Amino acid sequence: MRDGQVVKGVQFRNHEIVGDILALAQRYVDEGADELVFYDITASPDGRSVDRGWINRVAEILNIPFSVAGGIRSVAEAEEILNYGADKISVNTPALANPDLIDELARRFGTQCVVIGIDSRQESGGYRVYQYTGDPDKTREAGRETVQWVREVQERGAGEIVLNCMNQDGVRQGYDAEQLRLVRQACNVPLIASGGAGAMEHFADVFNLARVDGALAASVFHKAIIEIGDLKAYLRERGVEVRL
Amino acid sequence: MSAARVAIIDGGGANIASLRFALERLAVESELTVDIATIRSASHVILPGVGAAADAMNRLRKAGLDRVIPELTQPVLGICLGLQLLLEASDEDDAECLGILRGTARRFEAVADQPVPHMGWNRITRTNGGSVVGLLNDIPDGAYFYFVHSYALDVNATTVASATYGWDFSAVVMHNNFMATQFHPERSGAHGAALLTNFLSCY
């Protein structure tokens, strides 16, 4: 009571959100998801420490691997997340601001823990990396060419790359197979396609055309447009190797 | 099975939580420890491992466990790097390992369509006497498990299940009371839980 209604309200809301996360995570496990990614939107943009106890509760129920993305700026923050039970940490904007962070994370935890997220958009001169994409007002071009950045992060110790193709993101018109195929040629670590999934054939196309190692999607699953079990059965019929 | 007293050897790496939670889901309590008496008196011992072989061996030596582990008589399960630590050696930093299981871990080579680390779901197939090994009860041939590793052991006489990533390597090995998986059963869905249950049923 000492902390008043606001704090209580915040806590209650957090519990509700975490409850939703747990229920959703369990549903995806039951449907046959191979891996989950959690974007921690509670991560503070000004670097204040945030309560990441929810990761522990996710780890308690999940029997498949999961990674946490969002606001990881230091080895200490990454260590906290891994100790809570996450399998991997995914870094995007902080790696652009401080590329040495990738080397430090890989040295401390091994490359298998270090996922680099790249937001990429097609410009007149080619594909360019964007940063601060979590906030539309702050989003800006990062001054890097996508394929060059893909090469650099691997040299620094990235064990996996998630390429989010911004031209496609949210429009559900299919993954950007052309860009992913280009990046694939420069990528010797697992490459995960992100952005644009709207129908089952989009998944088949990105696996068959761009030879990615995984396909990430959010809204089609959240909105129950596609059921994961159905998708995997469909992919197997189309010659894509999947775990059923 | 709830009577199992599981000691998880603390190799100092991050990422032990997922293993402890997997055991909790099976209603089994575990203790993360380097204490020799605790490890010797446990009903089951798990040697996990995330990180580099040489570092992990140094930590085991510092705790005196390089002499204790080979003499354990209860069921011992190595997981991932834990499998490699049970071997004679690893090419990773030319580490000398515990020498309980025959062989040396060697590195995958990155080629097209085969990135390193080998990270993801892969199928296992029984080899040698794998069809009669209790550790694999209720696990069909071709079942998928979750792998994360850059080094692996060739198939040899201790291999009871193999997987293929460029070459056939040991996915599950077994020698007397020592068994080990190159994959992570704690992150391998229902089949992984079955394997842990089978391990905890060994005595």
Interface residues (C-beta under 8 A of the other chain):
Chain A: V29 D34 N56 A59 E60 I61 N63 I64 P65 E79 L82 N83 Y84 G85 A86 D87 F109 G110 T111 Q112 C113 G159 E160 C187 N188 V189 P190 L191 R211 D213 G214 R243
Chain B: A14 N15 A17 S18 F21 A22 E24 R25 V50 G51 A52 A110 D113 P115 V116 P117 M119 G120 W121 Y144 Y146 V148 H149 S150 H184 E186 R187 S188 G189 A190 G192 A193
